Amino acid sequence: MQRTSNLVEVARRAKVSISTVSRTINQTGKISQETQEHVRRVMLEMGYKPNRVARRLRAGGKCHLLGLIIPNIQNPFFADLARGVEDVAYRNNYAVLLCNYDEDADKEHFYLDVMQQESVDGIILPPVHEHDPAVRRVVERGMPVVCVDRALADFAIDKVEIDNHRGACDAITHLISRGHRRIGLISGPADSSTGRERLAGCREALLKAGITPASDLIRYGDYKQESGRSLALDLLSRAERPSALFVSNNLMTIGALEAIHARQLRIPADVALVGFDDLPLASVFNPPLTVVRQPAYEAGRSAAELLFQRFEDPKRPTTSLKLLPELVVRGSS
């Protein structure tokens, strides 16, 4: 059985100084790529695994660990976002500690505590809502934090968002161009920045077309599949049902599809459907789904890059990035 080696043994086997091994681990000082690769091979052969706490002390406070807290690990959007974060982290010799809070404020707060106890160097997350006090406290304690997808209201913090307003506006404008006037809106939570912005985009498009947004056609979901199903059933059960549905995220769109099939309605002949977020199989559904596609990978990558910029310059002004979504028109509308 291979035993765990120490730093001195690695240096002896690699025929380099202890400081060279340490600098290779912590990515400090000038060491040739060839030497670094040689040291890493020896470490692998000997089963040497640096202690993170000790590494933090040697590296001047860095643990080379990022925290990523996401709302729903089953949502393909957040899977793509996490991949963007992980690629940037790995390129910078960092690992990612991933937690899933399931749209639950208590779980989010628990994982924020875990991240701090694990001594992560920074945290990336979409806050559970835009007035999230737990995230504010973490920032005020000095932890570098980047908000991604969702933002905090009236709080100076690095953030990467999608232009939700524009994406929703484009979707509703498209439905109006297809002759729809009675459009059911399944929004996200009213206290989330994404839910509020997407609903505002819907209302703007309706008003521009001379259509008064009808409150009886608006429902507020929780970004989960079951809420999409139940809210779509509610809208489609009305005496004068909507001729089209706009659904504010991909999981609720799947729920809406279940409701449409349960009502034995045809898409788009009986009811058109547009979802916010693409799905891996959206193009092969029958009919293929019209969606607002978000640049999820780019959002994760940009958030991680902002976090590394914060590490390099803790006093720099906060940065706010807004990425553009794309309306992908397919058969469901």
Beta strands, then each sheet from edge to edge (+ up, - down):
strand 1: 65-70
strand 2: 95-100
strand 3: 122-125
strand 4: 145-148
strand 5: 158-162
strand 6: 183-187
strand 7: 218-220
strand 8: 244-247
strand 9: 272-276
strand 10: 290-293
strand 11: 320-323
strand 12: 326-328
sheet 1: 2+ 1+ 3+ 4+ 5+ 11+
sheet 2: 7+ 6+ 8+ 9+ 10+ 12-
end
